[in-house]
Amino acid sequence: MKSAWIEGDAKAAIDRYGKAGIAEDLALRVYSTRLLGRDRKLVLHGGGNTSVKTTARDLVGENVAGLHIKGSGWDMGSIEPPGMPAVRLEALRSLRARNALTDDDMAQVLRSTLLDPQSPSPSVETLLHAFVPAKFVDHTHSTAVLSLIDQPNSEALCVEVYGARMGFVPYIMPGFALANVAASVFDKNPKVEGLILDKHGIFTFGATAREAYERMIEMVTLAEHRLQKNRKALASAKLPQQIASATDVAPILRGTCSLRDAGGTGAHKRLILEFRTSEQIIDYVNGKDVARYASAGVLTPDHAIRTKSWPLIVPPPQAGKLGDFKNSAHKAAQQFIDTYKAFFERNKKRAPGATMHDPLPRVVLVPGLGLFGLGASAKDARIAADIAEAAIEGIAGAEAIGRFTSITEADMFDMEYWSLELAKLGARKQLALEGQVAVITGAGGAIGAATAKLFAAADAEVALLDLDPKAADAQAKAIGGNALAIACDVTNATSVRAAFDQVIAAFGGVDIVVSNAGAAWQGRIGEVDEAELRASFELNFFAHQKVAQAGVKIMLAQDTGGCLLFNVSKQAVNPGANFGPYGLPKAATLHLMRQYALDYGADGIRANGVNADRIRSGILTDEFIKERSKARGLSEQDYMSGNLLTREVTAQDVAQAFLAQALALKTTAGITTVDGGNIAAALR
């Protein structure tokens, strides 16, 4: 590992933060914290923390001895000074005189010592930082160090690698007890440059930010060098010659790793998937002993809150035998769920009043293919996959020099159900479409874009498909987050299949399809050119069929139901003069929707449609509105509000209808009319 410290950048940080009144010590603390946080081999998703002891000014203007430490919710790779709240150092040091301090009391004490009560909560490891006297203290969960200390003989290995330069602290859950023991280890040898926390991570100390940081780099490098000595490779298991693709496997796994409706509501708890593969991952998942070392526990304790303490391991998916794989994966997932429930029952007395987390896996290992991270959102799935990759590297490193050994089951339970650790995840309100994937065609237009935006606001992961990639991309960027823009010609079966494959690659499957793309062709039906009529049918009927077929194929593989939503238009039931080329295929699409409802209702797949009229969109352009209103002798406003409610209907109104249909778990073969009231278009 190489130092990333650049003196010019450090001085620039001092100058930049100095203009905002930030002292040099804190500026350098932020700079070096970012260096640590940007290295995935040191810090991942909330793991690790740093501090600096300095003089700080409280709210009444008095200078006190303070400790700036990483605050809860801040990422070390992008931290700013507000993410390093200051606490009263002497008040915290006085706690060493106590014999015990509960976690709840510790959390209250930490909040009470904040110089600014509006600051984020200090790290749960604040007391350890306070109890050691070093000015700068760095803490990471270095993958290499964890490979070294996740061993039965971890202390002996640390003495071999570090001698007396590093103190060794036996595993204790973070909090007051760990801080006290760590401080006692330091007291026995105040010359140590840091501490190794067994099965947990590494601390390094320094009189300056650079010294603490570069000691971290040096100590990690020494661990890396030790891991290169007398390495043994993981023995491989025998696998089928042809392995199915991730695109075929992901929907099956997504379905097996879900909680099925048990109350007759039609609801399922679904997760989003993130696929990863590499040579290192393949060597690991193909290992003959993967069931042993992958299930032995977490690489470092705080992983338990995001990935649970072991992964789901499924059999290798043989190409051409996906039915067999689906059956075996389902059995493996059910066994995982049963095992997790038993794990909770055995240990629940350790956390009185705790409610069991959902028993679904957060990491799936697939021999021959790779791994999947799972989460309630695409972000959560990526975090799980990141942690799984780090675990693979760390566990493989441990196995290369010995035998991977984690903390005990009881310790893993304590971490997963520890309220102070769960606080890292923050309060989360579950929204209506959490964990669901929605595909919207014609998403570059007004109705498609409004629908995608509304579904994303309900926490769905959305894929915006449009013939115009720039339009789709612009709308995806406007939504932000994980919104995915895909160029797709819905009249081309190959393009549709490729687009849905991209959705699977991004999210693992599909739950909702909004088949919205369309365009209006006009002409007297007895005089219209056949080519134009066929072109309209290709887009306004056959494209709906292609899109629905692609969605249903994935939904059947998932076996968790789903929802097909069609933009049908009032022309399907109330044709207008000279609109036959548009209305005829739309009428066919109305019956297509009903056929899907009939054929796939038993599979839990609902099919519904929206009949909308007079919506400002790509079909009803400003020029078209001007022409039609002039032809009828009306103002544009009167033309657009020419309905029973005398209100103009918008794309947002259509989007709300689609959302309502997506949430109506017991409605299928239904039509929602969104036109402000038009009796001639009402279904009879």
N, C-alpha and C positions, 0 to 999 in steps of 0.2 A: 504494500500500500504506500502511495506517495503523498507527501504533504501538498495540500492545495493552497497553502498560505502564500499570498502575494503581498509584499510589503506596500507596494503602491496602492493596491486595493484597500488594504487596511487603513492607510492614511486617508484615502478618499472617503471611507466610511466615517472616520473621525471628523473630517471636514463637513460632510453632508449632515450628519446627525448633530454636530456642534451648532449648526445654524438654527436648529430647532431647540437648542438649550440642553442637549443630551451630553452628559459628561463622557470623557474619553474611555473610562473603564467600561461603561455600559455600551458605548458604541462598538468597542472591540469585542465585548461579550456577544453582541448581536451578530457581528461579522463572523466570528469563529463558530457560533451556533449554527449559522447558515451553512458553513462549510461541512459541518458534521451531518446536518440534516439532509443535505443534497446527495449524500453517499448512501445508496440503498444497502450496502454491505454493513453499514453502521446503524442506521436509523430507518424505521418503517412505521408510518401511520400512527404517530402518537407515542411511539416508544422512545425512551431516552429523555434526558433533560440536562440543563446546564445552569450554572449560577455564578454570581460574582458578589463578593462582600465589599461594601463601600459605604461612604457616608451618603445618606439620603435625607431629603427634606420632607417633613410631614405636612399635613394640610394647615397646621397653625404656624408654619414657617420655621419650626425648630429642626436643627440638624441632628440626626440620630444614626447610630450604627445600623446599617440596613443590609439586607440580602436580596438582591434581584435574582429571581428564579423563574424558569419557564412556567407560564400559566396554562391552565387547562384549556383545551380547545385550539391552541396555537400549534402550527406545524413548524418544526425546527428549520426546515429548508427555506421558509419564506417569512420567518419571524421578524417582527419589528419591535421597537422599544416597548410599546404598550403590552406586548406579549411576555414581558419580563417584569411582573409586578414586584414591588418592594415590600418586604416584611421586616418587622423589628427583630433584629438579630439577637439581642440580649434576652429578650423575652422568650425566644425559642430555646436558646442555650440553657436557660434556667430549668427547662423541662428534664434535663439529664438527671436531676436530683430525684425525680419520681421513680417509683418502682414499676408503675404501669400507667398506660393511657389508652383508653378504648379508641377505636377508629372514629366513632362519631365525635368523641370529645376532641380528638386530634384535628378533625376537619373544622370544628368550631373554633379551636384555638388558632389554627392557621388563618381562618377568615378574620378573626379578631385582631391579628397582628398586622394586617394589611395597612400600609400607610394611606392608601386610597381605597376606601371600602367599595368603590365601584369597579375595582380591578378584577380580572379573572381570578378564579381560585388558584392558589399555588399548587405545584406538583405534590402528589402524595408522598414523594420522597424528599420533601423540603427539610425534614428534621435531620436526615443523614447529611445533607449539604451544610446545614447549620452546625452540626456537632463536630465536623472536621474543620480545622482552622485554616486550611488553604484558602487563598483569596479567590482563585478560579477553580471551579470543579466541573468536570465534564463526565457525563454518563451516557453510554450507548449500549445497545444490544448487538455488538459486533458478531457477525455470523461466524467468523474464524474463531473468535474467543469461545463462543458457545460450542463449537465443535470440540474444542479442547476440554471444556468443563462439563459437558453433558456426557460424562464418563463415570464408571464406578470408582476409578482412581483419580478423580479430578484434582485433588489437592496435590498429590505426588507429581502430576503432570505440570501443575503451575509452578511448583518448586523447581522442577527440571528446567522449565522455560524461563522463569523470571527470577529465580533465586530469592533473595530478600528484598528485591526492588518493589514487589507488590505484596500487599497483605491479602490473606485468604479468609473469606467470610462464608461460613456454612449457610445453606439455604434457609432463609426465613422470609415469610411473606412481608412485602413492603409495609412500613409503618413504624411505630415507636420502637418496637422490639428490635427490628432490623437496624434502625438508626443507632440504638444503644450498643448493640453487639459490634456493629461496624466501627463505631467510635472507640470501643474498647480494643479492637484489633489495631487500630491506628495508634492508640496510646502505648501499646506494647512496643511499637517501632515507629516513632514519629518521622523517621527518615524515608518511609515508603513513598513511592511516587504515585501510588494509587491503590485501589482495592479490586480484587476479583470476587464477585458475588456468585457463589456456586449456583449453577443451573439458571442464572439470571442475566449477568452481564458484567460490565467493567466500568470502574471509575478511575479517572486520572486527575491529578492535582497540578497546580502551577502557581507561581508568583505572578505570572502574566498570562494573558489569554493565549498567546502563541505557545508558551511553554506547556500549558495544560493540553492544548490541541495537539501539538506535535508529539507529546508523550503518548497520547491516545493512538496516533498513527504508528508510533514506534512499537508500542505494546501489541497492537493488532498485527503488525508485520511479523513480530517474533512468533505469534501464534500461527500465522500463515506458514512461516518457515518450518515450524514443527509439524504441521499437517502434511508437509511434503516428504517427510521421512518414513520409510518403510510402509508405504501405502499399499493397501490391497483393494482390488476392484470388487464391485458388487457382482455376485454370480447371477447370471441371467436365467430366467425360466424359458421353457419352450412355448412358443406362441404359434398361432395359425399363420400361414404364409401371407394371406391376404387379409388386411385389417380394414374395416369399414371406415368411411370418412367421418370427420368431425361434424360435418353438416348432417349426415344421417344419424349420428349418435346423439347429438345435443338435444333434439326434441324428445327423444326417448328418455334420456336422463332427466330432463326438465320435468317430464311427467311423473317419473318414478320418485323424484325428490320434491314431491308436493304433498300437501295435506288435503285429502279428499273430503268433499262435503259429507258430513255425518248427520246433519239435521234437516235434510230435504230442501235446503234453500237454493241449491245449485252453485254455491260459492266454493271456491278452492283457494288455498294459500299457495301461491306460485312464487318461484324465485327466478331471478335473472342469472344467466350463465356467462362466464368469461373463460374462453379457452386459451390455454398456453401449451406450447410444446417446444422442445429443444433437445439437443443431444443429451444434456445432463438430465433433463426430466425423463426422457425415454429410458436411459440407463436405470434410473431410480424405479420407475413404475414397472419396468420389465424384470426387476430383481426377483430372484427365487425366494428371498426372505422378506419381500415387501410387506407381507401381512404382519410380520413381527416388528420391523423397525419403524414402519409408518404408523403403527398403532400403539407405539410405546409411550406416546405423550407429546407434549408441546416442546418446541425448541427453546422458547423462553416464556415464562408464565403469562405475560400480558397478551400473547396470541390467543389464549383461550376465549377471550371475550368476542373475538371476531371469527374464529374458525372452528370453535369447539376443540376438544383435546385430541381428537383423532379424525381421520378422513374416512369417507366411504370408499371402499375398494371394490370395483366390479370386475367380472371376467372380461377377457379380451373380446372385442366385438368382431366376429369373423364376417367378412364381406359376403353378402348373399344369404346370410342367416340372421337377419335383424330380428325376426320373430323370436328366435331362441335367445338372442341377447336381451330383448325386452323382458322376457320372462325371468331370466337370471338376474338382470339388473333390478327388477322389481322385488325379487326375493331378498337381494342384498340390501336394498334400501329399507325394506321392512325390518330386516334384522338389525340394521343400524338404529332405526327408530326404537325398536324394542330394547336394544342395549342401552341407548341413551336414557330411556325412561327408567330402566333398572338402576343405572348410574345415579340418577336423581333420587330415586327412592332410598338407595343405600346411604346417601349423604345428606339428605334434606335437613336432618336434625342439626347440621352444622350452620344452617342459615334459616333460623326460625322465621316462618311467615313468608319465605321466598316462594314465588310462583315459578313453576318450571318453564324455562324458555322453550320455544318450539323445538321439537326433537329432530328437525331436518339437518342433514349434513351441510357444511359450508365449503367443503373441498371434496371433489371426487377424483380418484386416481383411476385412469383407464389404461391398462397394459396395452402396449403397442401403439398408443395414440397420444397420450399426454395427460393433462389435468384440467379440471374445470373448477373455477372459483364460483361460489353461489352467494347471492345476496338479495335483499329486498329491493335493491336498485342496481343499476349498472355500476354506479360508484362503489357500492358495497361489494359487488361481485369482483371488481378490479382489486379492491383492497384484499379480499380473501385470496385471490390468485397471486397477488404480490407476496403475501405472507407465506402461501404454500410454496412458492418458488424459493423463498429464503429458507424455509424449513427443509426443503429438499437439499439445498446446498449444504446447510448446516448438519443435517442428519447424515448425508452421504459422507461429509468430512469426518464426522465422528466414527462412522462405521469403517472408514478407511484406515484409522489408526487404532481402533478398539471396538467398543460396542456402545451404541447410543443408549443413554440412560437419562430419563426425564425425572421430574418431580413426582411425588406420589399421587394417587387418585384423589385422596382427600385434599391435597394442596391444589390440584387442578380444579376441583369443585370450588374451593374457597376463592380462587381467582375468578372463575367464571361468574360466580354469584356475589362477588364483592361489590358493594354499592359504590365505594370510592373509585373502583376501576371502571365500573359501568358508567360513571359520570363522564368518562372520556367520550362516550358515544353521544352524549347529550340527549335531551328530551326529544322524542320523535312522535309526532301525531300521524297515525296511519290514515292516509287518504283513500278515496274510493277505488282507484285503479292501481294501487301499489303492487308491484311485482308483475304487472301485466304489460304485454307488448302489443302496440297498436300500429298497423300499417295503413297509411292513408294514400290513396292514389289521387292524381290531380292536385297534389298538395302545394303546388306553386301558385294556384289560383285562390280566389277569395274564400270559397267554401272550404276547400281542403286545408288552407292555411289556418282558418279560424278553428276548424275541427282539431287539427294537430295541436294548436296552442291550448285549447280547452282540455284535451286529453292529457297533455303534459302537465297542466296545472293540477290535474287530478292524480298525478304521480305515475302515469303510464310512461313507459319508454316508447318514444314515437319514431317511426321511420317515415320520412316524407318522400314519396315517389312521384316523379313528374318527368314528362318528356323533355322539359327544359331544365337541365341540371343547374343552371344559374338561378332560376326561380326557386327551385327546391332548396338550394344551398342558402339563399338569402332568407328564406322563411325559417330554415333550421337554425341559422345564426341568430335570428330574432328571438327564437324560443330559448336558445342557449342550452346549457347542461349537456345531456347525452343525445339530443335530437340528431337523427341521422338522415342525411340527404342522399338519395339514390336516383340516378338517371334511369328511367324505365319507359319503354314503349309498351303500353299495356295491350296493344294489338299484336305484339310479337311474343309468342310463347317462350322462346329462348330468353328474351329480355326479362320476362316476368319471372321465370325460374331463377335466373341469375340474381335478380333483385331480392327475391325471397331468401336465396342462399346467403346474400349479404346480411339480411336481417338476422338469420340464424347465427351467422358468424359473430355478429355484434351483441346479440342478446340471448341467444339459445333457442328461440322459438317464436311463435306468434299466437296471440289470444284473440285479437280483434282485427278485422279487416274492414275498412271503410272504402268501398269501391265507389269512388266519386268522379273519376275522370270522365269527361264527356264533351261533346260539342254539338251545336245545332246546325242541321242542314234544313233548308227551306225549299219549297216548290210544290206546285199542284201535283198531286200524286199520279194523275194520269199522264203527266207530261215530264215528270222528273227523269233525268238520265239514270239508267240502271247502275252505272258505275258509282254515282253519288249515293244512291240508295244502299248499295253494298258497302260503300265506305262508312256510311252512318251506322249500319248494322255491325261492322267490325269494331267500331269504337263504343257504340252505345248499347250493344248487346254481347257480342262475342268476347270483347275485352273483359266485361264483368264476369263472364264464365271462366276465362283464363285465370283471372285474379282469384276468384272464389275457389277454383280447383286447387290452385297452389296453396291457398290458406288452409283448406280442408285437409289436404294431405299432411300438413304439419300438425294440425289440431288432432287428427286421428292418431298420429305417432305419439303425441303428448298424452292423449286419453284423459284430458281434463276439461273437455267441452270447449267452448269458444263462441264467437259471435261474428256473423257476417252482416254487414250493413250496406245497403245499396242506395245510391242517389237515383231515385226512380223518376221524379218529375211529375207534375200534374198532367203532362201530356199523355201519360199512360192511361188516364181515366177520363180526361176531358180534352180531347184533341182540338187543336186550333186550326183554322183554315190555313192552308199552305204550309203546314208544319208536319205533314205526313212522314217525310223522310226522317224526322227526329222522333215523332210520337210513336211510330210503329215499333222500332227497336226498344223504346222505353217501355211500351206495353209488354213486349216479350220479356224484358228484364223484370217487370213486376211478377210475371209468372215464374221466371227463373228463381226469384227470391222464395216464392212459395214452394217450389220444388225442392230447394235446399232444406227448407224447414221440414218438409215431409220426409225426405230421405235421410236426414242426419239428426233429427230430433232425439232419436233413441241414443245417440252418441253425445248428447248434451250440447250439441252445436245449434245455436239459435240463428235465425235469419229474419231480418226485418228491413224495412225500407222507409225512406222519407220522400214524400211528395212535396216539393217546394215550388213556388212560383214567384216570378218577378224579383229575383235576387240580383243585385248588382254584382256581376262576375264576368268571367271570360266569355260566357255565352250571352249574357245581357249587358252589352257594352254601353258606354255613354252614348255613342252614336246610334246604336239600335234603339235605346230608350227615347232618344230625341225623335227618331223617325216614327216610332209607334205612337208616341203621344201626339205628334203632329197629325198623323193619319186619323186619330180618333178625336181630334179637336180638343185635346186636354193639355193642361200644363204637365210638365214632367212630374211634379210632385203629386198631382191628382192621379196621373197614370200609375205611378209606383204605389200609391196608397189606395188604389181602386179595389177595395175589398170590404167585407162587412164591418171590420173594425176601423176602417179608414186609417190604417197605419202601415207605413212601409216596412217590409220584412227584410231583414239583413242576413248576411252570411253567418253572423254570430247566433242568430235565431236557429238556423239550420244546424249549426254545430251543437247547440244545446239539445236539439232533438236527437242527434246521433249519440250524445253522451247519455241522455235519458234511456235510450234503447240499449246502450252498452251495460247500463246498470240494472235493467229490467230482467232479472234472472229467470223469470217465469213467463216471459212474453216471446212468442215466435210467430212467424208468418203475419206479422202486424205491419200496418202502414201508419205513419205519423204525418199528418198534413200540416205543412207550415206555409200558409199563404194568406193569413189574415182573415180568412173566411171567403170561400167561393163555393156556393152550393152546387154549382154545375160540376165541380171537381170532387165533391164529396163522394166517398165510397158508399154504395147502397147494398 
